[in-house]
Amino acid sequence: MAELAQTLHYEEVEEGTELPALVIELTPTVIISTAIASRDYQDVHHDRDLAQQKGSKDIFMNILSTNGFVGRFVTDWAGPEAVLKKVAIRLGAPNYPYDEMRMSGRVEKKEISEGEGLVELSVRGANGLGDHVKGTVQIVLPREGAA
């Protein structure tokens, strides 16, 4: 069983810190099951023949799945007490089966706002075709000594 990440506190984070990479294997099962889990039944996410009839090379990942992987990437690093405050992403190259998406990120900014420890991260998910997703994520981290 995987070990839960330790809670990261606001005071432990430094601007410029690179987040550890996360590699997602893009199997047909991952693409189809995450689309179904997000209740996206569009045929381009599970039916290769229909996806190709519509001009796609293959089935491809939906945006809700991408958004979920962005959240996982951030919370794997920040720990279970991190709160996603804002996620602003833009899609690029499709995530097709039999490739991988390599997630990377960086701490861009820290600030205290209304007593909360806000951290802004840049995130990127790239595959063999280029950037699949780029954007920013703002999280709230607990502050040391705060109840």
JONOR-V600670 format. One record per residue. N is the residue number from 1. RES is the residue in one letter. OMEGA is omega in radians with two decimals (* if undefined). BURIAL is I if it has 9 or more other ideal C-beta (glycine too) atoms within 8 Angstrom, else O. Layout:
N;RES;OMEGA;BURIAL  N;RES;OMEGA;BURIAL
This chain:
1;M;-3.12;O  2;A;3.12;O  3;E;3.11;O  4;L;3.08;O  5;A;3.04;I  6;Q;3.09;O  7;T;3.08;I  8;L;3.10;I  9;H;-3.12;I  10;Y;-3.07;I  11;E;-3.12;O  12;E;-3.03;O  13;V;3.10;I  14;E;3.05;O  15;E;-3.13;O  16;G;3.13;O  17;T;3.06;O  18;E;3.09;O  19;L;3.09;I  20;P;-3.12;O  21;A;3.02;O  22;L;3.13;I  23;V;3.12;O  24;I;3.06;I  25;E;-3.07;O  26;L;3.08;I  27;T;3.02;O  28;P;3.14;O  29;T;3.12;O  30;V;-3.09;I  31;I;-3.11;I  32;I;-3.06;I  33;S;3.13;O  34;T;3.05;I  35;A;-3.14;I  36;I;3.13;I  37;A;3.13;O  38;S;3.10;I  39;R;3.07;O  40;D;-3.06;I  41;Y;3.09;O  42;Q;-3.05;O  43;D;-3.12;I  44;V;3.14;I  45;H;-3.13;I  46;H;-3.09;I  47;D;-3.08;O  48;R;-3.10;O  49;D;3.14;O  50;L;3.08;I  51;A;3.13;I  52;Q;3.07;I  53;Q;-3.14;O  54;K;3.04;O  55;G;3.13;O  56;S;3.08;I  57;K;-3.02;O  58;D;2.97;I  59;I;3.12;I  60;F;-3.08;I  61;M;3.09;I  62;N;-3.07;I  63;I;3.12;O  64;L;3.08;I  65;S;3.10;I  66;T;3.14;I  67;N;3.10;I  68;G;3.11;I  69;F;3.05;I  70;V;3.11;I  71;G;3.12;I  72;R;-3.14;I  73;F;-3.11;I  74;V;-3.09;I  75;T;3.01;I  76;D;3.13;O  77;W;-2.98;I  78;A;3.12;I  79;G;-2.98;I  80;P;3.14;O  81;E;3.08;O  82;A;3.11;I  83;V;3.05;O  84;L;-3.10;I  85;K;-3.11;O  86;K;3.07;O  87;V;3.13;I  88;A;-3.08;O  89;I;3.08;I  90;R;3.13;O  91;L;3.08;O  92;G;-3.12;O  93;A;3.13;O  94;P;2.98;I  95;N;3.10;I  96;Y;3.07;I  97;P;3.06;I  98;Y;3.05;O  99;D;3.01;I  100;E;3.05;I  101;M;-3.14;I  102;R;-3.13;I  103;M;3.06;I  104;S;-3.12;I  105;G;-3.07;I  106;R;3.03;I  107;V;-3.10;I  108;E;-3.03;O  109;K;3.03;O  110;K;3.03;I  111;E;3.03;O  112;I;3.13;O  113;S;-3.13;O  114;E;3.10;O  115;G;-3.12;O  116;E;3.07;O  117;G;-3.11;I  118;L;3.10;I  119;V;3.09;I  120;E;-3.11;I  121;L;2.90;I  122;S;3.14;I  123;V;3.13;I  124;R;3.01;I  125;G;-3.08;I  126;A;3.05;I  127;N;-3.11;I  128;G;3.13;O  129;L;-3.10;O  130;G;-3.12;O  131;D;3.05;I  132;H;-3.11;I  133;V;3.02;I  134;K;3.09;I  135;G;3.13;I  136;T;3.08;I  137;V;3.05;I  138;Q;3.14;I  139;I;3.00;I  140;V;3.08;I  141;L;3.09;I  142;P;3.10;I  143;R;3.14;I  144;E;3.10;O  145;G;3.12;O  146;A;-3.12;O  147;A;*;O
